[in-house]
């Protein structure tokens, strides 16, 4: 019973805020999703990443190990996804990026914060930053057929990651008034992302639900396996191992749908994948948390 209450304490706020977003659209009230997305991706999330990295209490060597484990986990997941999709004869341009890049921002960050506190958020930010860099390079190249390193450099999330790592490494600090402003900007990221997730899912026009369900289950299992193996290889333990598993097993990110729309890469199929994987996560993520709480 204690495990159940612990899990509910973590997941209930996450799904409640997403439900608020979903319910908002039922009232037909306007929600400027493009504006909110740009606000969070360009200002709030970079501020959150910067302040979390700058203030992290994690040993630099442990951060490097977590970053290395995240890179290995995404590499393994990408390889396994490639083999599975090739065997199933599904187009890689449509399915591979959604299979690999989960919702480590909207869902992963708040889950890590509620489950493991500030140390969990700091670990989760590292994995999220790795995912964001891979998504803006390999992911965009895969979906669009082209990509530019210059575009990556211009991304505020990348700038926030680099600057946060630099400040951590050098032990630099900022004036209190500026840190307070960045804290406020970062604090609005998580509730906005969760509410926007609910709004976005409610607006998706999906298809291929049966196939999406099978792929969602496969994604969860392969992601958990890749994260577990990578965490073992790098000797991660405790919160770091748990966060890596949580982040990798998050459902398909809505951003994959936006990319599919932009580059005409099967958006209706990707929409179905987003919706079904999120529904699967309602069961899978609490079960994952229960196991992590019990054995770590």
Secondary structure as a PSIPRED ss2 file (coil, helix, strand):
# PSIPRED VFORMAT (PSIPRED V4.0)

   1 X C   1.000  0.000  0.000
   2 X H   0.000  1.000  0.000
   3 X H   0.000  1.000  0.000
   4 X H   0.000  1.000  0.000
   5 X H   0.000  1.000  0.000
   6 X H   0.000  1.000  0.000
   7 X H   0.000  1.000  0.000
   8 X H   0.000  1.000  0.000
   9 X H   0.000  1.000  0.000
  10 X H   0.000  1.000  0.000
  11 X H   0.000  1.000  0.000
  12 X H   0.000  1.000  0.000
  13 X H   0.000  1.000  0.000
  14 X H   0.000  1.000  0.000
  15 X H   0.000  1.000  0.000
  16 X H   0.000  1.000  0.000
  17 X H   0.000  1.000  0.000
  18 X H   0.000  1.000  0.000
  19 X H   0.000  1.000  0.000
  20 X H   0.000  1.000  0.000
  21 X H   0.000  1.000  0.000
  22 X H   0.000  1.000  0.000
  23 X H   0.000  1.000  0.000
  24 X H   0.000  1.000  0.000
  25 X H   0.000  1.000  0.000
  26 X H   0.000  1.000  0.000
  27 X C   1.000  0.000  0.000
  28 X C   1.000  0.000  0.000
  29 X C   1.000  0.000  0.000
  30 X C   1.000  0.000  0.000
  31 X C   1.000  0.000  0.000
  32 X C   1.000  0.000  0.000
  33 X H   0.000  1.000  0.000
  34 X H   0.000  1.000  0.000
  35 X H   0.000  1.000  0.000
  36 X H   0.000  1.000  0.000
  37 X H   0.000  1.000  0.000
  38 X H   0.000  1.000  0.000
  39 X H   0.000  1.000  0.000
  40 X H   0.000  1.000  0.000
  41 X H   0.000  1.000  0.000
  42 X H   0.000  1.000  0.000
  43 X H   0.000  1.000  0.000
  44 X H   0.000  1.000  0.000
  45 X H   0.000  1.000  0.000
  46 X H   0.000  1.000  0.000
  47 X H   0.000  1.000  0.000
  48 X H   0.000  1.000  0.000
  49 X H   0.000  1.000  0.000
  50 X H   0.000  1.000  0.000
  51 X H   0.000  1.000  0.000
  52 X H   0.000  1.000  0.000
  53 X H   0.000  1.000  0.000
  54 X H   0.000  1.000  0.000
  55 X C   1.000  0.000  0.000
  56 X C   1.000  0.000  0.000
  57 X C   1.000  0.000  0.000
  58 X C   1.000  0.000  0.000
  59 X C   1.000  0.000  0.000
  60 X H   0.000  1.000  0.000
  61 X H   0.000  1.000  0.000
  62 X H   0.000  1.000  0.000
  63 X H   0.000  1.000  0.000
  64 X H   0.000  1.000  0.000
  65 X H   0.000  1.000  0.000
  66 X H   0.000  1.000  0.000
  67 X H   0.000  1.000  0.000
  68 X H   0.000  1.000  0.000
  69 X H   0.000  1.000  0.000
  70 X H   0.000  1.000  0.000
  71 X H   0.000  1.000  0.000
  72 X H   0.000  1.000  0.000
  73 X H   0.000  1.000  0.000
  74 X H   0.000  1.000  0.000
  75 X H   0.000  1.000  0.000
  76 X H   0.000  1.000  0.000
  77 X H   0.000  1.000  0.000
  78 X H   0.000  1.000  0.000
  79 X H   0.000  1.000  0.000
  80 X H   0.000  1.000  0.000
  81 X H   0.000  1.000  0.000
  82 X H   0.000  1.000  0.000
  83 X H   0.000  1.000  0.000
  84 X H   0.000  1.000  0.000
  85 X H   0.000  1.000  0.000
  86 X H   0.000  1.000  0.000
  87 X H   0.000  1.000  0.000
  88 X H   0.000  1.000  0.000
  89 X C   1.000  0.000  0.000
  90 X C   1.000  0.000  0.000
  91 X C   1.000  0.000  0.000
  92 X H   0.000  1.000  0.000
  93 X H   0.000  1.000  0.000
  94 X H   0.000  1.000  0.000
  95 X H   0.000  1.000  0.000
  96 X H   0.000  1.000  0.000
  97 X H   0.000  1.000  0.000
  98 X H   0.000  1.000  0.000
  99 X H   0.000  1.000  0.000
 100 X H   0.000  1.000  0.000
 101 X C   1.000  0.000  0.000
 102 X E   0.000  0.000  1.000
 103 X C   1.000  0.000  0.000
 104 X H   0.000  1.000  0.000
 105 X H   0.000  1.000  0.000
 106 X H   0.000  1.000  0.000
 107 X H   0.000  1.000  0.000
 108 X H   0.000  1.000  0.000
 109 X H   0.000  1.000  0.000
 110 X H   0.000  1.000  0.000
 111 X H   0.000  1.000  0.000
 112 X H   0.000  1.000  0.000
 113 X H   0.000  1.000  0.000
 114 X H   0.000  1.000  0.000
 115 X H   0.000  1.000  0.000
 116 X H   0.000  1.000  0.000
 117 X H   0.000  1.000  0.000
 118 X H   0.000  1.000  0.000
 119 X H   0.000  1.000  0.000
 120 X H   0.000  1.000  0.000
 121 X H   0.000  1.000  0.000
 122 X H   0.000  1.000  0.000
 123 X H   0.000  1.000  0.000
 124 X H   0.000  1.000  0.000
 125 X H   0.000  1.000  0.000
 126 X H   0.000  1.000  0.000
 127 X H   0.000  1.000  0.000
 128 X H   0.000  1.000  0.000
 129 X H   0.000  1.000  0.000
 130 X H   0.000  1.000  0.000
 131 X H   0.000  1.000  0.000
 132 X H   0.000  1.000  0.000
 133 X H   0.000  1.000  0.000
 134 X H   0.000  1.000  0.000
 135 X H   0.000  1.000  0.000
 136 X H   0.000  1.000  0.000
 137 X H   0.000  1.000  0.000
 138 X H   0.000  1.000  0.000
 139 X H   0.000  1.000  0.000
 140 X H   0.000  1.000  0.000
 141 X H   0.000  1.000  0.000
 142 X H   0.000  1.000  0.000
 143 X H   0.000  1.000  0.000
 144 X H   0.000  1.000  0.000
 145 X C   1.000  0.000  0.000
 146 X C   1.000  0.000  0.000
 147 X C   1.000  0.000  0.000
 148 X C   1.000  0.000  0.000
 149 X H   0.000  1.000  0.000
 150 X H   0.000  1.000  0.000
 151 X H   0.000  1.000  0.000
 152 X H   0.000  1.000  0.000
 153 X H   0.000  1.000  0.000
 154 X H   0.000  1.000  0.000
 155 X C   1.000  0.000  0.000
 156 X H   0.000  1.000  0.000
 157 X H   0.000  1.000  0.000
 158 X H   0.000  1.000  0.000
 159 X H   0.000  1.000  0.000
 160 X H   0.000  1.000  0.000
 161 X H   0.000  1.000  0.000
 162 X H   0.000  1.000  0.000
 163 X H   0.000  1.000  0.000
 164 X H   0.000  1.000  0.000
 165 X H   0.000  1.000  0.000
 166 X H   0.000  1.000  0.000
 167 X H   0.000  1.000  0.000
 168 X H   0.000  1.000  0.000
 169 X H   0.000  1.000  0.000
 170 X H   0.000  1.000  0.000
 171 X C   1.000  0.000  0.000
 172 X C   1.000  0.000  0.000
 173 X C   1.000  0.000  0.000
 174 X C   1.000  0.000  0.000
 175 X C   1.000  0.000  0.000
 176 X H   0.000  1.000  0.000
 177 X H   0.000  1.000  0.000
 178 X H   0.000  1.000  0.000
 179 X H   0.000  1.000  0.000
 180 X H   0.000  1.000  0.000
 181 X H   0.000  1.000  0.000
 182 X H   0.000  1.000  0.000
 183 X H   0.000  1.000  0.000
 184 X H   0.000  1.000  0.000
 185 X H   0.000  1.000  0.000
 186 X H   0.000  1.000  0.000
 187 X H   0.000  1.000  0.000
 188 X H   0.000  1.000  0.000
 189 X H   0.000  1.000  0.000
 190 X H   0.000  1.000  0.000
 191 X H   0.000  1.000  0.000
 192 X H   0.000  1.000  0.000
 193 X H   0.000  1.000  0.000
 194 X H   0.000  1.000  0.000
 195 X H   0.000  1.000  0.000
 196 X H   0.000  1.000  0.000
 197 X H   0.000  1.000  0.000
 198 X H   0.000  1.000  0.000
 199 X H   0.000  1.000  0.000
 200 X H   0.000  1.000  0.000
 201 X H   0.000  1.000  0.000
 202 X H   0.000  1.000  0.000
 203 X H   0.000  1.000  0.000
 204 X C   1.000  0.000  0.000
 205 X C   1.000  0.000  0.000
 206 X C   1.000  0.000  0.000
 207 X C   1.000  0.000  0.000
 208 X C   1.000  0.000  0.000
 209 X H   0.000  1.000  0.000
 210 X H   0.000  1.000  0.000
 211 X H   0.000  1.000  0.000
 212 X H   0.000  1.000  0.000
 213 X H   0.000  1.000  0.000
 214 X H   0.000  1.000  0.000
 215 X H   0.000  1.000  0.000
 216 X H   0.000  1.000  0.000
 217 X H   0.000  1.000  0.000
 218 X H   0.000  1.000  0.000
 219 X H   0.000  1.000  0.000
 220 X H   0.000  1.000  0.000
 221 X H   0.000  1.000  0.000
 222 X H   0.000  1.000  0.000
 223 X H   0.000  1.000  0.000
 224 X H   0.000  1.000  0.000
 225 X H   0.000  1.000  0.000
 226 X H   0.000  1.000  0.000
 227 X H   0.000  1.000  0.000
 228 X H   0.000  1.000  0.000
 229 X H   0.000  1.000  0.000
 230 X H   0.000  1.000  0.000
 231 X H   0.000  1.000  0.000
 232 X H   0.000  1.000  0.000
 233 X H   0.000  1.000  0.000
 234 X C   1.000  0.000  0.000
 235 X C   1.000  0.000  0.000
 236 X C   1.000  0.000  0.000
 237 X C   1.000  0.000  0.000
 238 X H   0.000  1.000  0.000
 239 X H   0.000  1.000  0.000
 240 X H   0.000  1.000  0.000
 241 X H   0.000  1.000  0.000
 242 X H   0.000  1.000  0.000
 243 X H   0.000  1.000  0.000
 244 X H   0.000  1.000  0.000
 245 X H   0.000  1.000  0.000
 246 X H   0.000  1.000  0.000
 247 X H   0.000  1.000  0.000
 248 X H   0.000  1.000  0.000
 249 X C   1.000  0.000  0.000
 250 X C   1.000  0.000  0.000
 251 X C   1.000  0.000  0.000
 252 X E   0.000  0.000  1.000
 253 X C   1.000  0.000  0.000
 254 X H   0.000  1.000  0.000
 255 X H   0.000  1.000  0.000
 256 X H   0.000  1.000  0.000
 257 X H   0.000  1.000  0.000
 258 X H   0.000  1.000  0.000
 259 X H   0.000  1.000  0.000
 260 X H   0.000  1.000  0.000
 261 X H   0.000  1.000  0.000
 262 X H   0.000  1.000  0.000
 263 X C   1.000  0.000  0.000
 264 X C   1.000  0.000  0.000
 265 X C   1.000  0.000  0.000
 266 X C   1.000  0.000  0.000
 267 X H   0.000  1.000  0.000
 268 X H   0.000  1.000  0.000
 269 X H   0.000  1.000  0.000
 270 X H   0.000  1.000  0.000
 271 X H   0.000  1.000  0.000
 272 X H   0.000  1.000  0.000
 273 X H   0.000  1.000  0.000
 274 X H   0.000  1.000  0.000
 275 X H   0.000  1.000  0.000
 276 X H   0.000  1.000  0.000
 277 X H   0.000  1.000  0.000
 278 X H   0.000  1.000  0.000
 279 X H   0.000  1.000  0.000
 280 X H   0.000  1.000  0.000
 281 X H   0.000  1.000  0.000
 282 X H   0.000  1.000  0.000
 283 X H   0.000  1.000  0.000
 284 X H   0.000  1.000  0.000
 285 X H   0.000  1.000  0.000
 286 X H   0.000  1.000  0.000
 287 X H   0.000  1.000  0.000
 288 X H   0.000  1.000  0.000
 289 X H   0.000  1.000  0.000
 290 X H   0.000  1.000  0.000
 291 X H   0.000  1.000  0.000
 292 X H   0.000  1.000  0.000
 293 X H   0.000  1.000  0.000
 294 X H   0.000  1.000  0.000
 295 X H   0.000  1.000  0.000
 296 X C   1.000  0.000  0.000
